[in-house]
Amino acid sequence: MDEAIRTCVVYRTEAQQLKADLEKSNYNNADEPQFEACVFSDGSTAQRWLTETGSMVWWDKWESLCNVHIYAHPDYGTKVIWSDGKVEQL
């Protein structure tokens, strides 16, 4: 095992305002979290979307989630708040 389970809450402070009206319901307001995640000790990750169209997704590793939903959208103003208090602005 690499480390203990880590959890986080992820905000996208700019995403909703960048979208057309038809797409806005897929994004929460800037002050509301977009999703929560749990990174297990082996790196596998559970992601729970908190948007109107919420769903649950499993990833083999945290980095895969980041590649698809964070790094691919640098203009979304993504902020990750970890349960240990660490904050990442991506």
N, CA, C and O atoms as CSV, one atom per row, in Angstrom:
chain,resi,resn,atom,element,x,y,z
A,1,MET,N,N,0.831,-1.196,0.000
A,1,MET,CA,C,0.000,0.000,0.000
A,1,MET,C,C,0.865,1.245,0.000
A,1,MET,O,O,1.835,1.342,0.751
A,2,ASP,N,N,0.504,2.197,-0.849
A,2,ASP,CA,C,1.284,3.422,-0.956
A,2,ASP,C,C,1.005,4.391,0.189
A,2,ASP,O,O,1.943,4.923,0.782
A,3,GLU,N,N,-0.247,4.626,0.505
A,3,GLU,CA,C,-0.629,5.560,1.555
A,3,GLU,C,C,-2.097,5.333,1.908
A,3,GLU,O,O,-2.762,4.470,1.335
A,4,ALA,N,N,-2.583,6.113,2.848
A,4,ALA,CA,C,-3.969,5.985,3.283
A,4,ALA,C,C,-4.931,6.521,2.216
A,4,ALA,O,O,-4.514,7.184,1.267
A,5,ILE,N,N,-6.187,6.231,2.382
A,5,ILE,CA,C,-7.233,6.755,1.499
A,5,ILE,C,C,-7.278,8.276,1.627
A,5,ILE,O,O,-7.212,8.829,2.725
A,6,ARG,N,N,-7.392,8.940,0.466
A,6,ARG,CA,C,-7.510,10.402,0.447
A,6,ARG,C,C,-8.827,10.776,-0.223
A,6,ARG,O,O,-9.259,10.113,-1.166
A,7,THR,N,N,-9.447,11.809,0.251
A,7,THR,CA,C,-10.671,12.301,-0.373
A,7,THR,C,C,-10.495,13.769,-0.738
A,7,THR,O,O,-9.659,14.472,-0.170
A,8,CYS,N,N,-11.299,14.215,-1.696
A,8,CYS,CA,C,-11.256,15.623,-2.076
A,8,CYS,C,C,-12.613,16.060,-2.617
A,8,CYS,O,O,-13.466,15.251,-2.981
A,9,VAL,N,N,-12.766,17.376,-2.649
A,9,VAL,CA,C,-13.914,18.024,-3.264
A,9,VAL,C,C,-13.335,18.920,-4.355
A,9,VAL,O,O,-12.346,19.617,-4.130
A,10,VAL,N,N,-13.954,18.902,-5.541
A,10,VAL,CA,C,-13.417,19.632,-6.685
A,10,VAL,C,C,-14.432,20.674,-7.169
A,10,VAL,O,O,-15.596,20.371,-7.428
A,11,TYR,N,N,-13.946,21.903,-7.278
A,11,TYR,CA,C,-14.749,23.021,-7.771
A,11,TYR,C,C,-14.245,23.413,-9.157
A,11,TYR,O,O,-13.062,23.269,-9.466
A,12,ARG,N,N,-15.152,23.907,-9.979
A,12,ARG,CA,C,-14.803,24.466,-11.286
A,12,ARG,C,C,-15.396,25.866,-11.335
A,12,ARG,O,O,-16.546,26.052,-11.734
A,13,THR,N,N,-14.609,26.840,-10.929
A,13,THR,CA,C,-15.125,28.185,-10.690
A,13,THR,C,C,-15.474,28.954,-11.960
A,13,THR,O,O,-16.227,29.925,-11.893
A,14,GLU,N,N,-14.953,28.550,-13.109
A,14,GLU,CA,C,-15.202,29.281,-14.353
A,14,GLU,C,C,-16.018,28.491,-15.374
A,14,GLU,O,O,-16.450,29.061,-16.376
A,15,ALA,N,N,-16.236,27.220,-15.151
A,15,ALA,CA,C,-16.815,26.346,-16.176
A,15,ALA,C,C,-18.211,26.770,-16.623
A,15,ALA,O,O,-18.472,26.873,-17.822
A,16,GLN,N,N,-19.102,27.015,-15.677
A,16,GLN,CA,C,-20.493,27.292,-16.047
A,16,GLN,C,C,-20.610,28.538,-16.919
A,16,GLN,O,O,-21.375,28.554,-17.884
A,17,GLN,N,N,-19.867,29.563,-16.588
A,17,GLN,CA,C,-19.983,30.805,-17.358
A,17,GLN,C,C,-19.391,30.685,-18.765
A,17,GLN,O,O,-19.673,31.523,-19.621
A,18,LEU,N,N,-18.583,29.665,-19.012
A,18,LEU,CA,C,-18.004,29.447,-20.339
A,18,LEU,C,C,-18.929,28.685,-21.276
A,18,LEU,O,O,-18.673,28.613,-22.478
A,19,LYS,N,N,-19.987,28.124,-20.745
A,19,LYS,CA,C,-20.849,27.239,-21.523
A,19,LYS,C,C,-22.082,27.951,-22.077
A,19,LYS,O,O,-22.552,28.947,-21.526
A,20,ALA,N,N,-22.583,27.413,-23.171
A,20,ALA,CA,C,-23.839,27.908,-23.743
A,20,ALA,C,C,-24.979,27.568,-22.788
A,20,ALA,O,O,-24.855,26.648,-21.979
A,21,ASP,N,N,-26.083,28.297,-22.875
A,21,ASP,CA,C,-27.215,28.091,-21.966
A,21,ASP,C,C,-27.659,26.631,-21.912
A,21,ASP,O,O,-27.995,26.126,-20.841
A,22,LEU,N,N,-27.664,25.966,-23.032
A,22,LEU,CA,C,-28.096,24.577,-23.107
A,22,LEU,C,C,-27.221,23.654,-22.244
A,22,LEU,O,O,-27.706,22.648,-21.726
A,23,GLU,N,N,-25.946,23.993,-22.091
A,23,GLU,CA,C,-25.003,23.158,-21.358
A,23,GLU,C,C,-24.825,23.548,-19.892
A,23,GLU,O,O,-24.242,22.781,-19.126
A,24,LYS,N,N,-25.301,24.696,-19.492
A,24,LYS,CA,C,-25.045,25.208,-18.139
A,24,LYS,C,C,-25.508,24.264,-17.031
A,24,LYS,O,O,-24.898,24.234,-15.962
A,25,SER,N,N,-26.566,23.496,-17.260
A,25,SER,CA,C,-27.068,22.605,-16.202
A,25,SER,C,C,-26.111,21.442,-15.924
A,25,SER,O,O,-26.270,20.737,-14.927
A,26,ASN,N,N,-25.123,21.236,-16.793
A,26,ASN,CA,C,-24.124,20.195,-16.548
A,26,ASN,C,C,-23.022,20.654,-15.600
A,26,ASN,O,O,-22.131,19.878,-15.255
A,27,TYR,N,N,-23.086,21.915,-15.179
A,27,TYR,CA,C,-22.059,22.493,-14.315
A,27,TYR,C,C,-22.729,23.213,-13.150
A,27,TYR,O,O,-23.729,23.907,-13.333
A,28,ASN,N,N,-22.183,23.048,-11.973
A,28,ASN,CA,C,-22.709,23.757,-10.804
A,28,ASN,C,C,-22.186,25.182,-10.780
A,28,ASN,O,O,-21.249,25.524,-11.501
A,29,ASN,N,N,-22.800,26.010,-9.943
A,29,ASN,CA,C,-22.321,27.369,-9.745
A,29,ASN,C,C,-20.888,27.336,-9.220
A,29,ASN,O,O,-20.447,26.328,-8.666
A,30,ALA,N,N,-20.176,28.424,-9.392
A,30,ALA,CA,C,-18.761,28.502,-9.021
A,30,ALA,C,C,-18.504,28.156,-7.554
A,30,ALA,O,O,-17.443,27.626,-7.224
A,31,ASP,N,N,-19.457,28.450,-6.676
A,31,ASP,CA,C,-19.257,28.197,-5.240
A,31,ASP,C,C,-19.762,26.822,-4.796
A,31,ASP,O,O,-19.758,26.513,-3.605
A,32,GLU,N,N,-20.195,26.003,-5.749
A,32,GLU,CA,C,-20.673,24.654,-5.452
A,32,GLU,C,C,-19.712,23.621,-6.042
A,32,GLU,O,O,-19.229,23.802,-7.159
A,33,PRO,N,N,-19.429,22.546,-5.314
A,33,PRO,CA,C,-18.511,21.538,-5.860
A,33,PRO,C,C,-19.100,20.830,-7.079
A,33,PRO,O,O,-20.309,20.615,-7.165
A,34,GLN,N,N,-18.218,20.472,-8.022
A,34,GLN,CA,C,-18.608,19.716,-9.211
A,34,GLN,C,C,-18.602,18.225,-8.934
A,34,GLN,O,O,-19.491,17.495,-9.372
A,35,PHE,N,N,-17.574,17.774,-8.191
A,35,PHE,CA,C,-17.506,16.361,-7.849
A,35,PHE,C,C,-16.657,16.133,-6.609
A,35,PHE,O,O,-15.864,16.983,-6.202
A,36,GLU,N,N,-16.849,14.966,-6.029
A,36,GLU,CA,C,-16.032,14.482,-4.922
A,36,GLU,C,C,-15.259,13.279,-5.433
A,36,GLU,O,O,-15.672,12.622,-6.388
A,37,ALA,N,N,-14.143,12.999,-4.796
A,37,ALA,CA,C,-13.372,11.826,-5.195
A,37,ALA,C,C,-12.751,11.175,-3.968
A,37,ALA,O,O,-12.485,11.822,-2.955
A,38,CYS,N,N,-12.534,9.888,-4.094
A,38,CYS,CA,C,-11.838,9.105,-3.071
A,38,CYS,C,C,-10.728,8.346,-3.787
A,38,CYS,O,O,-10.981,7.565,-4.704
A,39,VAL,N,N,-9.500,8.589,-3.354
A,39,VAL,CA,C,-8.352,7.902,-3.935
A,39,VAL,C,C,-7.917,6.836,-2.934
A,39,VAL,O,O,-7.475,7.151,-1.829
A,40,PHE,N,N,-8.047,5.587,-3.330
A,40,PHE,CA,C,-7.724,4.469,-2.451
A,40,PHE,C,C,-6.215,4.252,-2.367
A,40,PHE,O,O,-5.456,4.791,-3.173
A,41,SER,N,N,-5.797,3.470,-1.399
A,41,SER,CA,C,-4.373,3.278,-1.135
A,41,SER,C,C,-3.608,2.725,-2.340
A,41,SER,O,O,-2.401,2.942,-2.446
A,42,ASP,N,N,-4.277,2.019,-3.245
A,42,ASP,CA,C,-3.599,1.488,-4.435
A,42,ASP,C,C,-3.664,2.460,-5.618
A,42,ASP,O,O,-3.186,2.138,-6.706
A,43,GLY,N,N,-4.249,3.640,-5.417
A,43,GLY,CA,C,-4.346,4.645,-6.465
A,43,GLY,C,C,-5.660,4.643,-7.223
A,43,GLY,O,O,-5.990,5.632,-7.878
A,44,SER,N,N,-6.427,3.546,-7.152
A,44,SER,CA,C,-7.717,3.541,-7.830
A,44,SER,C,C,-8.608,4.619,-7.213
A,44,SER,O,O,-8.477,4.958,-6.037
A,45,THR,N,N,-9.520,5.151,-8.040
A,45,THR,CA,C,-10.240,6.357,-7.642
A,45,THR,C,C,-11.730,6.231,-7.942
A,45,THR,O,O,-12.121,5.769,-9.013
A,46,ALA,N,N,-12.544,6.641,-6.997
A,46,ALA,CA,C,-13.989,6.744,-7.186
A,46,ALA,C,C,-14.320,8.231,-7.324
A,46,ALA,O,O,-13.838,9.058,-6.550
A,47,GLN,N,N,-15.139,8.554,-8.309
A,47,GLN,CA,C,-15.533,9.932,-8.567
A,47,GLN,C,C,-17.050,10.022,-8.543
A,47,GLN,O,O,-17.733,9.265,-9.232
A,48,ARG,N,N,-17.572,10.942,-7.756
A,48,ARG,CA,C,-19.025,11.151,-7.666
A,48,ARG,C,C,-19.350,12.550,-8.133
A,48,ARG,O,O,-19.027,13.532,-7.464
A,49,TRP,N,N,-19.998,12.639,-9.297
A,49,TRP,CA,C,-20.420,13.935,-9.827
A,49,TRP,C,C,-21.570,14.474,-8.987
A,49,TRP,O,O,-22.489,13.732,-8.641
A,50,LEU,N,N,-21.523,15.749,-8.662
A,50,LEU,CA,C,-22.544,16.392,-7.839
A,50,LEU,C,C,-23.416,17.343,-8.646
A,50,LEU,O,O,-24.146,18.156,-8.081
A,51,THR,N,N,-23.339,17.241,-9.957
A,51,THR,CA,C,-24.126,18.093,-10.839
A,51,THR,C,C,-25.534,17.519,-11.012
A,51,THR,O,O,-25.839,16.432,-10.520
A,52,GLU,N,N,-26.370,18.254,-11.706
A,52,GLU,CA,C,-27.757,17.821,-11.938
A,52,GLU,C,C,-27.814,16.447,-12.604
A,52,GLU,O,O,-28.734,15.672,-12.346
A,53,THR,N,N,-26.853,16.150,-13.441
A,53,THR,CA,C,-26.797,14.862,-14.140
A,53,THR,C,C,-25.816,13.916,-13.449
A,53,THR,O,O,-25.129,13.142,-14.115
A,54,GLY,N,N,-25.748,13.972,-12.126
A,54,GLY,CA,C,-24.781,13.232,-11.322
A,54,GLY,C,C,-24.644,11.761,-11.678
A,54,GLY,O,O,-25.598,11.109,-12.104
A,55,SER,N,N,-23.438,11.261,-11.494
A,55,SER,CA,C,-23.156,9.854,-11.723
A,55,SER,C,C,-21.945,9.459,-10.884
A,55,SER,O,O,-21.327,10.297,-10.227
A,56,MET,N,N,-21.621,8.178,-10.918
A,56,MET,CA,C,-20.475,7.641,-10.187
A,56,MET,C,C,-19.554,6.992,-11.203
A,56,MET,O,O,-20.014,6.241,-12.064
A,57,VAL,N,N,-18.262,7.269,-11.116
A,57,VAL,CA,C,-17.290,6.763,-12.073
A,57,VAL,C,C,-16.108,6.166,-11.319
A,57,VAL,O,O,-15.704,6.686,-10.279
A,58,TRP,N,N,-15.558,5.079,-11.838
A,58,TRP,CA,C,-14.375,4.444,-11.264
A,58,TRP,C,C,-13.203,4.616,-12.216
A,58,TRP,O,O,-13.352,4.440,-13.425
A,59,TRP,N,N,-12.043,4.959,-11.680
A,59,TRP,CA,C,-10.822,5.148,-12.453
A,59,TRP,C,C,-9.736,4.226,-11.905
A,59,TRP,O,O,-9.705,3.939,-10.708
A,60,ASP,N,N,-8.851,3.767,-12.780
A,60,ASP,CA,C,-7.737,2.931,-12.331
A,60,ASP,C,C,-6.741,3.716,-11.492
A,60,ASP,O,O,-6.067,3.162,-10.623
A,61,LYS,N,N,-6.658,5.033,-11.769
A,61,LYS,CA,C,-5.759,5.878,-10.983
A,61,LYS,C,C,-6.213,7.335,-11.061
A,61,LYS,O,O,-6.875,7.738,-12.017
A,62,TRP,N,N,-5.850,8.116,-10.049
A,62,TRP,CA,C,-6.197,9.530,-9.949
A,62,TRP,C,C,-5.717,10.300,-11.172
A,62,TRP,O,O,-6.431,11.170,-11.670
A,63,GLU,N,N,-4.541,10.001,-11.657
A,63,GLU,CA,C,-3.970,10.706,-12.794
A,63,GLU,C,C,-4.848,10.574,-14.042
A,63,GLU,O,O,-4.926,11.509,-14.839
A,64,SER,N,N,-5.503,9.436,-14.219
A,64,SER,CA,C,-6.401,9.263,-15.372
A,64,SER,C,C,-7.589,10.208,-15.270
A,64,SER,O,O,-7.966,10.830,-16.263
A,65,LEU,N,N,-8.178,10.325,-14.101
A,65,LEU,CA,C,-9.267,11.274,-13.889
A,65,LEU,C,C,-8.791,12.683,-14.220
A,65,LEU,O,O,-9.484,13.428,-14.913
A,66,CYS,N,N,-7.620,13.047,-13.731
A,66,CYS,CA,C,-7.081,14.387,-13.976
A,66,CYS,C,C,-6.868,14.644,-15.457
A,66,CYS,O,O,-7.188,15.726,-15.950
A,67,ASN,N,N,-6.332,13.665,-16.174
A,67,ASN,CA,C,-6.076,13.837,-17.606
A,67,ASN,C,C,-7.353,14.115,-18.379
A,67,ASN,O,O,-7.343,14.913,-19.316
A,68,VAL,N,N,-8.452,13.475,-18.006
A,68,VAL,CA,C,-9.713,13.626,-18.728
A,68,VAL,C,C,-10.509,14.842,-18.261
A,68,VAL,O,O,-11.030,15.594,-19.086
A,69,HIS,N,N,-10.607,15.043,-16.947
A,69,HIS,CA,C,-11.543,16.051,-16.425
A,69,HIS,C,C,-10.906,17.301,-15.836
A,69,HIS,O,O,-11.618,18.254,-15.517
A,70,ILE,N,N,-9.607,17.324,-15.686
A,70,ILE,CA,C,-8.974,18.522,-15.122
A,70,ILE,C,C,-7.985,19.134,-16.100
A,70,ILE,O,O,-8.181,20.270,-16.532
A,71,TYR,N,N,-6.933,18.418,-16.459
A,71,TYR,CA,C,-5.901,18.985,-17.334
A,71,TYR,C,C,-6.423,19.323,-18.724
A,71,TYR,O,O,-5.899,20.229,-19.374
A,72,ALA,N,N,-7.438,18.615,-19.188
A,72,ALA,CA,C,-8.003,18.883,-20.511
A,72,ALA,C,C,-8.840,20.167,-20.544
A,72,ALA,O,O,-9.237,20.622,-21.617
A,73,HIS,N,N,-9.106,20.748,-19.373
A,73,HIS,CA,C,-9.943,21.955,-19.283
A,73,HIS,C,C,-9.265,23.004,-18.404
A,73,HIS,O,O,-9.780,23.330,-17.335
A,74,PRO,N,N,-8.126,23.537,-18.831
A,74,PRO,CA,C,-7.396,24.488,-17.978
A,74,PRO,C,C,-8.148,25.791,-17.730
A,74,PRO,O,O,-7.832,26.509,-16.781
A,75,ASP,N,N,-9.131,26.110,-18.559
A,75,ASP,CA,C,-9.888,27.351,-18.413
A,75,ASP,C,C,-11.050,27.245,-17.423
A,75,ASP,O,O,-11.749,28.233,-17.193
A,76,TYR,N,N,-11.267,26.078,-16.839
A,76,TYR,CA,C,-12.395,25.889,-15.927
A,76,TYR,C,C,-12.137,26.402,-14.506
A,76,TYR,O,O,-13.057,26.415,-13.688
A,77,GLY,N,N,-10.922,26.819,-14.199
A,77,GLY,CA,C,-10.626,27.311,-12.850
A,77,GLY,C,C,-10.793,26.226,-11.798
A,77,GLY,O,O,-11.446,26.443,-10.778
A,78,THR,N,N,-10.210,25.065,-12.041
A,78,THR,CA,C,-10.397,23.915,-11.155
A,78,THR,C,C,-9.623,24.074,-9.855
A,78,THR,O,O,-8.432,24.385,-9.851
A,79,LYS,N,N,-10.328,23.852,-8.758
A,79,LYS,CA,C,-9.721,23.887,-7.423
A,79,LYS,C,C,-10.033,22.573,-6.733
A,79,LYS,O,O,-11.195,22.181,-6.616
A,80,VAL,N,N,-8.983,21.891,-6.275
A,80,VAL,CA,C,-9.120,20.614,-5.569
A,80,VAL,C,C,-8.806,20.865,-4.096
A,80,VAL,O,O,-7.725,21.344,-3.754
A,81,ILE,N,N,-9.756,20.540,-3.239
A,81,ILE,CA,C,-9.554,20.700,-1.792
A,81,ILE,C,C,-9.512,19.315,-1.173
A,81,ILE,O,O,-10.525,18.619,-1.108
A,82,TRP,N,N,-8.320,18.921,-0.714
A,82,TRP,CA,C,-8.113,17.598,-0.124
A,82,TRP,C,C,-8.523,17.586,1.336
A,82,TRP,O,O,-8.484,18.615,2.010
A,83,SER,N,N,-8.911,16.430,1.815
A,83,SER,CA,C,-9.369,16.278,3.196
A,83,SER,C,C,-8.275,16.587,4.214
A,83,SER,O,O,-8.578,16.855,5.377
A,84,ASP,N,N,-7.011,16.556,3.797
A,84,ASP,CA,C,-5.912,16.901,4.717
A,84,ASP,C,C,-5.641,18.402,4.748
A,84,ASP,O,O,-4.716,18.854,5.423
A,85,GLY,N,N,-6.455,19.184,4.010
A,85,GLY,CA,C,-6.311,20.636,4.003
A,85,GLY,C,C,-5.527,21.188,2.830
A,85,GLY,O,O,-5.537,22.399,2.607
A,86,LYS,N,N,-4.847,20.335,2.071
A,86,LYS,CA,C,-4.097,20.799,0.908
A,86,LYS,C,C,-5.061,21.272,-0.172
A,86,LYS,O,O,-6.067,20.617,-0.445
A,87,VAL,N,N,-4.752,22.416,-0.788
A,87,VAL,CA,C,-5.571,22.967,-1.857
A,87,VAL,C,C,-4.707,23.094,-3.101
A,87,VAL,O,O,-3.602,23.633,-3.046
A,88,GLU,N,N,-5.217,22.594,-4.225
A,88,GLU,CA,C,-4.522,22.689,-5.506
A,88,GLU,C,C,-5.381,23.484,-6.466
A,88,GLU,O,O,-6.547,23.154,-6.680
A,89,GLN,N,N,-4.812,24.535,-7.049
A,89,GLN,CA,C,-5.490,25.310,-8.076
A,89,GLN,C,C,-4.910,24.871,-9.411
A,89,GLN,O,O,-3.740,25.126,-9.695
A,90,LEU,N,N,-5.726,24.210,-10.236
A,90,LEU,CA,C,-5.230,23.633,-11.483
A,90,LEU,C,C,-5.857,24.290,-12.696
A,90,LEU,O,O,-5.546,23.920,-13.828
